Amino acid sequence: MITLDEIGLPAPPLSSKDMLGWRVDTLAALTELGRVDVDAERRRVLSTAAYSLAALTLPSDRWWSQMAERGRARGAAGGRTVSRGDVDAVHDMMSLFSRVDQRRGGGHARSAVVQYLGSDVASFLYGRYADDILRRDMFTAASELSYLAGWMAFDNGEHNVAQHYFNIAVKLAAEADNPAMAGHVLRAMAHQAIDLGHRKRALNLASASVDGERYKAAAPRERALLGVVYARALAVNGETQKAARALLRAEDDLSAATGGDDEPGRVFFFGEASLAHETACALRDTGDLAGATTQFRRSVRTRKASTFTRTHAVTLGYMGAVQARQGEIEEACATWSRALDAMEGVRSGRTREVAAEMRAILSPYRRRSVRAVRDVDARAKSYLSTFA
């Protein structure tokens, strides 16, 4: 299919719904989303629009093969010549931005990610390639960057924006004919759906992320990541025994991970601490609060907090909430105090949600003049006020 851009004619603007359609041209959707996201007024409209449940229904198997065919047809003519060094540069930028996200939260530097994706990376996607291996590698790198833009928006509570970037990341992975990358993004979409309470759809997405080649083609560390989110989706749907088996398989997969050049850089963050965090969430959601507390403690103990500060703060926040559910309010306050320490300088919708949950749980205790309660409540209120 020849696009209007390819014959020198401007394409009409795509609506938010159009961009999420599985049949829309990938690069046209990416270009339009980039235009929207750097325009303050249009971005405000996009960020306040509703998260689309319809867009969570995945296309047929035939669509995936058609997208791979469309990808192979690109790069034959026009555009700049793309080199291996260009692919490496995108990976370098992905690594840099990922580390900022892990430390400071999705509210930092996302506009820089979006601008780089919509300018330099988009021009590479329209470029010429010496062979299809190079093209596939560039489309995979672009998929990783679009996924990161989505993940940062998700972390910052901009769920419709996140959904658009995840959608494009899936399309880019499909055009790259990279099932492991597609699984990585579907896993993120499932995680988002879990957090938003769309349990059945989350399980459908998580099941798709571990289906067939998406799981088989993934490195062991990535398999563990896919598997533990699948376990969480099973847990929130009441499939306790299946969730337990999925957690054990994720443990085995992570044990088999050795790192090195054969492992994609996008999974650098996933280790024992992350597995323990997600395991704790799954146990919490099945009602095993004692088991959840044990796993949250394991996560806190094994995480390098200075590098993964945002998730460290969230883990402590979740652990405090579980302790409070068990009636251990003073212990919860001590945990939350550590969480608030870690939140200093973090801009994240998830840390804001943690702080808001602290205040909601502590509300019945405010009149009891308990110093720990008063201090945590005041600090959580102060943290939230910085985002008002």
C-alpha positions as CSV (number, residue, x, y, z in Angstrom):
1,M,0.0,0.0,0.0
2,I,1.4,3.4,-1.0
3,T,0.8,6.2,1.6
4,L,0.1,9.8,0.9
5,D,3.4,10.7,2.5
6,E,5.3,8.5,0.1
7,I,3.9,10.5,-2.9
8,G,4.5,13.9,-1.4
9,L,0.9,14.7,-0.3
10,P,0.0,15.6,3.3
11,A,-2.1,13.0,5.0
12,P,-5.3,14.2,6.9
13,P,-4.9,14.2,10.7
14,L,-5.8,11.0,12.3
15,S,-8.3,10.9,15.2
16,S,-7.4,9.3,18.5
17,K,-9.6,6.3,17.6
18,D,-8.0,6.1,14.1
19,M,-4.6,5.9,15.6
20,L,-5.6,3.0,17.8
21,G,-7.0,1.0,14.8
22,W,-5.0,-2.1,13.9
23,R,-5.3,-1.4,10.2
24,V,-4.0,2.2,10.2
25,D,-0.5,2.6,8.7
26,T,2.0,2.3,11.6
27,L,4.3,5.2,10.5
28,A,1.3,7.5,9.8
29,A,0.0,6.8,13.3
30,L,3.4,7.4,14.9
31,T,3.8,10.7,13.0
32,E,0.4,12.0,14.0
33,L,0.8,10.9,17.6
34,G,4.1,12.8,17.7
35,R,2.5,15.9,16.4
36,V,-0.3,15.7,19.0
37,D,2.1,15.0,21.9
38,V,4.3,18.0,21.3
39,D,1.3,20.4,20.9
40,A,0.3,21.5,24.4
41,E,-3.4,21.9,23.6
42,R,-3.8,18.7,21.6
43,R,-1.9,16.8,24.1
44,R,-4.2,18.0,26.9
45,V,-7.2,16.7,24.9
46,L,-5.4,13.3,24.3
47,S,-4.4,12.9,27.9
48,T,-7.9,13.6,29.3
49,A,-9.6,11.3,26.7
50,A,-11.0,8.0,27.9
51,Y,-8.8,4.9,27.9
52,S,-10.2,2.6,25.1
53,L,-11.4,-0.8,26.1
54,A,-12.2,-1.6,22.5
55,A,-8.5,-1.2,21.6
56,L,-7.6,-4.0,23.9
57,T,-9.1,-6.6,21.6
58,L,-6.1,-7.9,19.6
59,P,-6.2,-8.6,15.9
60,S,-6.3,-12.0,14.2
61,D,-3.3,-14.2,13.5
62,R,-3.5,-13.2,9.9
63,W,-2.9,-9.5,10.9
64,W,0.5,-10.4,12.4
65,S,1.7,-12.0,9.1
66,Q,0.3,-9.2,7.1
67,M,2.2,-6.7,9.2
68,A,5.5,-8.6,8.8
69,E,4.9,-8.5,5.0
70,R,4.2,-4.8,5.1
71,G,7.5,-4.3,7.1
72,R,9.5,-6.2,4.5
73,A,8.1,-3.9,1.8
74,R,9.5,-0.8,3.4
75,G,12.9,0.6,3.0
76,A,13.3,0.0,-0.7
77,A,13.4,3.6,-1.9
78,G,13.4,7.1,-0.6
79,G,14.5,8.5,2.7
80,R,18.0,8.6,4.3
81,T,20.3,5.6,4.3
82,V,20.2,3.9,7.7
83,S,23.3,2.3,9.1
84,R,24.1,-0.1,11.9
85,G,25.4,2.9,13.9
86,D,22.0,4.5,13.7
87,V,20.4,1.4,15.3
88,D,23.1,1.4,18.0
89,A,22.4,5.1,18.7
90,V,18.7,4.5,19.2
91,H,19.6,1.7,21.7
92,D,21.9,4.1,23.5
93,M,19.2,6.7,23.9
94,M,16.7,4.0,25.0
95,S,19.1,3.0,27.7
96,L,19.6,6.6,28.9
97,F,15.9,7.4,29.0
98,S,15.1,4.0,30.7
99,R,17.5,4.7,33.5
100,V,16.0,8.2,34.1
101,D,12.6,6.6,34.2
102,Q,13.6,4.0,36.7
103,R,15.2,6.5,39.0
104,R,13.0,9.6,38.6
105,G,9.7,8.3,37.3
106,G,7.7,8.8,34.1
107,G,7.1,12.4,34.8
108,H,10.7,13.3,34.0
109,A,12.0,13.6,30.4
110,R,9.1,12.0,28.6
111,S,8.8,14.9,26.3
112,A,12.4,14.3,25.3
113,V,11.6,10.7,24.5
114,V,8.6,11.7,22.4
115,Q,10.6,14.3,20.5
116,Y,13.4,11.9,19.7
117,L,11.0,9.2,18.7
118,G,9.0,11.6,16.4
119,S,12.0,13.2,14.8
120,D,15.2,11.2,14.5
121,V,13.7,7.7,14.9
122,A,10.7,8.4,12.6
123,S,13.1,9.5,9.9
124,F,15.1,6.3,10.2
125,L,11.8,4.3,9.8
126,Y,11.2,6.0,6.5
127,G,14.8,5.4,5.4
128,R,16.7,2.9,3.1
129,Y,18.3,-0.2,4.5
130,A,21.1,-2.4,3.1
131,D,19.2,-5.5,4.1
132,D,16.0,-6.6,6.0
133,I,17.9,-7.7,9.1
134,L,19.0,-4.0,9.6
135,R,15.4,-2.8,9.0
136,R,14.0,-5.3,11.5
137,D,16.5,-4.2,14.1
138,M,15.6,-0.5,13.6
139,F,11.9,-1.3,13.8
140,T,12.5,-3.3,17.0
141,A,14.5,-0.4,18.5
142,A,11.7,2.0,17.6
143,S,9.2,-0.3,19.1
144,E,11.3,-0.3,22.3
145,L,11.3,3.5,22.4
146,S,7.6,3.7,21.7
147,Y,7.0,1.2,24.5
148,L,9.1,3.4,26.8
149,A,7.2,6.5,25.9
150,G,4.0,4.5,26.7
151,W,5.4,3.1,30.0
152,M,6.5,6.6,31.2
153,A,3.0,7.9,30.4
154,F,1.4,5.0,32.2
155,D,3.7,5.6,35.2
156,N,2.6,9.2,35.2
157,G,-1.1,8.4,35.2
158,E,-1.7,9.4,31.5
159,H,-3.4,6.2,30.5
160,N,-4.9,7.1,27.2
161,V,-1.5,8.6,26.0
162,A,0.2,5.4,27.2
163,Q,-2.3,3.2,25.3
164,H,-1.5,5.0,22.1
165,Y,2.3,4.5,22.4
166,F,1.8,0.8,23.4
167,N,-0.4,0.3,20.4
168,I,2.2,1.7,18.0
169,A,4.9,-0.3,19.8
170,V,3.0,-3.5,19.0
171,K,2.6,-2.5,15.4
172,L,6.3,-1.7,15.1
173,A,7.2,-5.1,16.7
174,A,4.8,-6.8,14.2
175,E,6.5,-5.1,11.3
176,A,9.8,-6.1,12.7
177,D,8.5,-9.7,12.8
178,N,9.8,-9.8,16.4
179,P,7.4,-11.9,18.6
180,A,9.5,-11.4,21.8
181,M,9.2,-7.6,21.5
182,A,5.5,-7.9,20.8
183,G,5.1,-10.0,23.9
184,H,7.0,-7.4,25.9
185,V,4.6,-4.7,24.9
186,L,1.5,-6.9,25.4
187,R,2.8,-7.6,28.9
188,A,2.9,-3.9,29.6
189,M,-0.6,-3.5,28.3
190,A,-1.8,-6.3,30.6
191,H,-0.1,-4.6,33.5
192,Q,-1.9,-1.3,32.8
193,A,-5.2,-3.1,32.4
194,I,-4.7,-4.8,35.8
195,D,-4.0,-1.5,37.5
196,L,-7.1,0.0,35.9
197,G,-9.3,-2.8,37.1
198,H,-10.0,-4.4,33.7
199,R,-9.3,-7.9,34.8
200,K,-10.6,-10.1,32.0
201,R,-9.0,-8.0,29.4
202,A,-5.8,-8.0,31.3
203,L,-5.8,-11.8,31.3
204,N,-6.4,-11.9,27.6
205,L,-3.5,-9.6,27.0
206,A,-1.2,-11.4,29.4
207,S,-2.2,-14.8,27.9
208,A,-1.3,-13.4,24.4
209,S,2.1,-12.2,25.7
210,V,3.1,-15.7,26.7
211,D,1.6,-17.4,23.7
212,G,3.7,-19.4,21.2
213,E,6.7,-17.7,19.8
214,R,6.3,-14.6,22.0
215,Y,7.4,-16.7,24.9
216,K,9.7,-19.2,23.1
217,A,11.7,-16.5,21.3
218,A,12.2,-14.5,24.5
219,A,15.4,-14.7,26.6
220,P,15.0,-16.3,30.0
221,R,14.9,-13.0,31.9
222,E,12.1,-11.7,29.6
223,R,10.2,-14.9,29.9
224,A,10.2,-14.4,33.6
225,L,8.9,-10.9,33.2
226,L,6.1,-12.1,30.9
227,G,5.3,-14.9,33.2
228,V,5.0,-13.0,36.4
229,V,2.6,-10.5,34.9
230,Y,0.6,-13.4,33.5
231,A,0.6,-14.8,37.1
232,R,-0.8,-11.4,38.3
233,A,-3.5,-11.4,35.7
234,L,-4.5,-14.9,36.8
235,A,-4.5,-13.9,40.4
236,V,-6.8,-10.9,40.0
237,N,-9.2,-13.2,38.1
238,G,-9.3,-15.7,41.0
239,E,-7.3,-18.4,39.2
240,T,-5.2,-19.0,42.3
241,Q,-3.7,-22.4,41.5
242,K,-2.8,-21.4,37.9
243,A,-1.3,-18.2,39.3
244,A,0.9,-20.2,41.7
245,R,2.2,-22.4,38.8
246,A,2.9,-19.3,36.7
247,L,4.9,-17.8,39.6
248,L,7.0,-21.0,39.9
249,R,7.7,-21.0,36.2
250,A,8.7,-17.3,36.3
251,E,11.1,-18.1,39.2
252,D,12.6,-20.9,37.1
253,D,13.0,-18.7,34.1
254,L,14.8,-16.0,36.1
255,S,17.1,-18.6,37.6
256,A,18.1,-19.6,34.0
257,A,19.0,-16.0,33.0
258,T,22.7,-15.4,32.7
259,G,22.7,-11.9,31.1
260,G,25.2,-11.0,28.5
261,D,24.9,-10.0,24.8
262,D,22.1,-12.4,24.0
263,E,19.7,-10.6,26.4
264,P,17.9,-7.5,25.2
265,G,18.7,-4.3,27.0
266,R,15.0,-3.6,27.6
267,V,14.9,-6.1,30.5
268,F,17.9,-4.7,32.4
269,F,15.6,-3.7,35.3
270,F,14.1,-7.1,35.9
271,G,15.8,-9.2,38.5
272,E,15.1,-10.8,41.9
273,A,13.7,-7.5,43.4
274,S,11.2,-7.0,40.5
275,L,10.1,-10.6,40.5
276,A,9.5,-10.4,44.3
277,H,7.5,-7.2,43.9
278,E,5.2,-8.7,41.2
279,T,5.0,-12.0,43.2
280,A,3.9,-10.0,46.3
281,C,1.2,-8.2,44.3
282,A,-0.1,-11.5,43.0
283,L,-0.2,-13.0,46.5
284,R,-1.8,-9.9,47.9
285,D,-4.5,-10.2,45.2
286,T,-5.2,-13.8,46.2
287,G,-5.6,-12.8,49.8
288,D,-2.3,-14.2,51.1
289,L,-1.2,-11.1,53.0
290,A,1.5,-12.8,55.0
291,G,3.1,-14.2,51.8
292,A,2.8,-10.8,50.2
293,T,4.6,-9.1,53.0
294,T,7.4,-11.6,52.8
295,Q,7.9,-11.0,49.1
296,F,7.7,-7.2,49.5
297,R,10.4,-7.4,52.1
298,R,12.5,-9.6,49.8
299,S,12.0,-7.0,47.0
300,V,13.1,-4.1,49.3
301,R,16.1,-6.1,50.5
302,T,17.4,-7.0,47.1
303,R,16.7,-3.9,45.1
304,K,19.4,-1.3,44.4
305,A,17.3,1.7,45.6
306,S,19.6,4.4,44.2
307,T,19.1,3.1,40.7
308,F,15.5,1.9,40.8
309,T,14.2,4.6,43.1
310,R,10.7,4.9,41.7
311,T,9.8,1.2,42.0
312,H,11.5,1.0,45.4
313,A,9.2,3.7,46.7
314,V,6.1,2.0,45.2
315,T,7.1,-1.4,46.7
316,L,7.4,0.2,50.2
317,G,4.1,1.9,49.7
318,Y,2.4,-1.3,48.8
319,M,4.0,-3.1,51.7
320,G,2.8,-0.5,54.1
321,A,-0.8,-0.9,52.8
322,V,-0.6,-4.7,53.3
323,Q,0.7,-4.2,56.8
324,A,-2.2,-1.8,57.5
325,R,-4.7,-4.3,56.3
326,Q,-3.2,-6.7,58.9
327,G,-3.8,-4.1,61.6
328,E,-0.1,-3.2,62.0
329,I,-0.6,0.6,61.7
330,E,2.6,1.7,63.4
331,E,4.7,-0.7,61.3
332,A,2.9,0.5,58.2
333,C,3.7,4.1,59.1
334,A,7.4,3.2,59.5
335,T,7.3,1.6,56.1
336,W,5.5,4.5,54.6
337,S,8.0,6.9,56.1
338,R,10.8,5.1,54.1
339,A,8.6,5.2,51.0
340,L,8.2,9.0,51.3
341,D,12.0,9.3,51.8
342,A,12.5,7.5,48.5
343,M,9.8,9.7,46.7
344,E,12.0,12.8,47.0
345,G,12.5,14.0,43.5
346,V,10.3,11.3,41.9
347,R,7.5,12.4,39.5
348,S,5.3,9.4,39.1
349,G,1.5,8.8,39.0
350,R,2.1,5.6,40.9
351,T,4.0,7.2,43.7
352,R,1.2,9.8,43.9
353,E,-1.4,7.0,44.1
354,V,0.7,5.4,46.9
355,A,0.7,8.7,48.8
356,A,-3.0,9.2,48.3
357,E,-3.6,5.6,49.6
358,M,-1.6,6.3,52.7
359,R,-3.8,9.3,53.5
360,A,-7.0,7.3,52.8
361,I,-6.0,4.4,55.1
362,L,-4.8,6.8,57.8
363,S,-8.0,8.9,57.8
364,P,-9.8,6.9,60.6
365,Y,-6.7,7.3,62.8
366,R,-6.2,11.1,62.5
367,R,-8.0,12.0,65.7
368,R,-6.1,9.6,67.9
369,S,-3.1,11.8,68.2
370,V,-0.6,9.1,67.2
371,R,2.6,10.9,66.2
372,A,3.6,8.4,63.5
373,V,0.2,8.7,61.9
374,R,0.3,12.5,62.0
375,D,3.8,12.7,60.6
376,V,3.2,10.3,57.7
377,D,-0.1,11.9,56.9
378,A,1.4,15.4,56.8
379,R,4.3,14.2,54.6
380,A,2.0,12.5,52.2
381,K,-0.1,15.6,51.9
382,S,3.0,17.7,51.3
383,Y,4.2,15.3,48.6
384,L,0.8,15.4,46.8
385,S,0.7,19.2,47.0
386,T,3.7,19.5,44.8
387,F,1.7,18.1,41.9
388,A,-1.4,20.2,42.4
